[in-house]
Amino acid sequence: MLRAALKIVVYVFLYLAAVSLIGPLATWAGGYLAGVTAGGFAAALFANWMAMRIYEGRPLSGIGLGWRRASAANLGLGLAAGAVAACLVLAPPLAVGAARLSQTPPGDFELAASLFLPVILFLGSAGEEIAFRGFGFQVLLGGIGPWATVLPVGILFAALHAANPNATWLGLANTAGFGILFGYAFLRSRDLWLPIGLHYGWNLTLPLFGVNVSGITMKVTGYTMEWTAGELWSGGAYGPEASVLTSAIFPALFLFLWRAPVCRQSAPLLGPRET
């Protein structure tokens, strides 16, 4: 157990050191949102690559990033589930008149930025999954077991979102729910493509409706979703992730993952694939 703890400490140190070096440079070069996401993605790749080389003598793909037909199937399944979940949260309020789509002022919408945003959202989603469900997470899984790992890492995932603009207690609770969901997705697939797909599908769909993502405004379509219902339903300035509508979708998402035809892959850090 001490050896596993040392691996995790070194992994966290590598990640924090990379973030502190890469993050400011990326922010200077690309602005706040692009810098934070690209810097976090690069830092996650670096920390996992170094940890895998130091302790396992394996390539980066060994954390669950190997690409094969099963990987594509899991990524597609995750993308679909994340996108459908976001639609199930946001489409009903529009249908019953609890919200409506309003066009933003012309100067608030930039086509070039909206075309680049899907790339930024992918880097952000993939970077967080590689950081939180990569080497350190998998070492913990092997050391203390599935739910003793998934639950606290999910809570840590939420705690680090407390610095996001307009964070609320319900928003952080729902973010913890997502962190646990993504951890369960890894348990089902034993790769990172399923949780990356879920994360990205959700994050990409929210701004299409003109709502904030974890407190961050992203102008994609030139429309915003204006609510007549209260913040308990809309999530306020944090976005739907601080809404009871998102809380209500978790049972369906966990049930879907439990029953879905997930392609279970080999995870080198966890031993041979179970049959």
Residue, then its C-alpha position, 0 to 999 in steps of 0.5 A: m500500500l505504501r508503494a501505491a501511495l508513493k506512486i500517487v504522490v509522485y503522479v499528483f506532483l507531476y501533474l501540479a508541476a506541469v499545470s504550474l508551468i504549462g498553464p500560464l503559457a497556454t493562457w498567455a497564448g490562447g486566452y483564459l478558457a483555451g489556456v486553462t483547458a489546453g494547459g490542463f490537457a497537456a499537463a494530464l498527458f505529461a503526468n500520466w506519460m511520466a508516471m507510466r514510464i517511471y513505474e510501469g515501463r509502458p506507453l501512455s496508451g496503457i492508462g486506457l487510451g489505446w485505440r481500437r474498434a471497441s474504443a470507438a464504440n465506447l466513445g460513441l456510446g458515451l457521446a450519445a448518452g451524454a448528449v441525450a442526458a443533456c437534452l432530457v434536462l433542457a428540452p422539457p422546460l422549453a416544451v412546457g414554457a418554463a424557458r425559451l430561447s432568445q437571440t443574443p445581441p449580434g456583437d455577442f456571437e463570434l462564428a470563428a470562436s463557436l467553431f473552435l469551441p468544440v475542440i476546446l470542450f473536447l480538450g477540457s473533457a478529455g484532460e479532466e478524465i485523463a487526470f482524474r481517471g488515469f494513472g492515479f485513479q487506476v493505482l488506487l483501484g488496484g490498491i483499495g478497490p472500486w467504490a473506495t476509489v470511485l466515491p472519494v475521487g468523485i467528491l474530489f472532482a467536485a471540490l476542485h470545481a468549487a472555484n468555478p464562477n457562481a458555484t453552488w452547493l447543489g451544483l457541486a453535489n451534481t458535479a460529484g454525481f458526475g465524477i462518480l458516474f465517470g468513475y463507474a463508466f471506467l469500471r464498466s469499460r476499463d478504458l477512458w473512452l467511455p467516460i471521455g465520451l460521456h463528459y464531452g457529450w454533456n459539455l458539448t450539448l449544454p452550450l448548444f442550448g445557450v446555457n452555462v457549463s459549470g458557471i462558464t458562458m460559451k457562445v455557440t449558436g447566438y441564442t441563450m436559454e432564458w428561464t421563467a422558472g426559479e434557480l432551483w430548476s435552471g441552476g442559475a448562473y452556474g447552469p443546469e448542473a446546479s439544477v434539480l433536473t440534473s439531479a433527477i437524471f442520474p438514476a437513468l444514467f447509472l441504469f443506462l451504464w449498467r445495462a448498456p452494451v459496453c465493450r470491456q477492454s484490458a486495463p494493464l494497470l488492473g491486470p488481465r481483463e475479466t470475462 
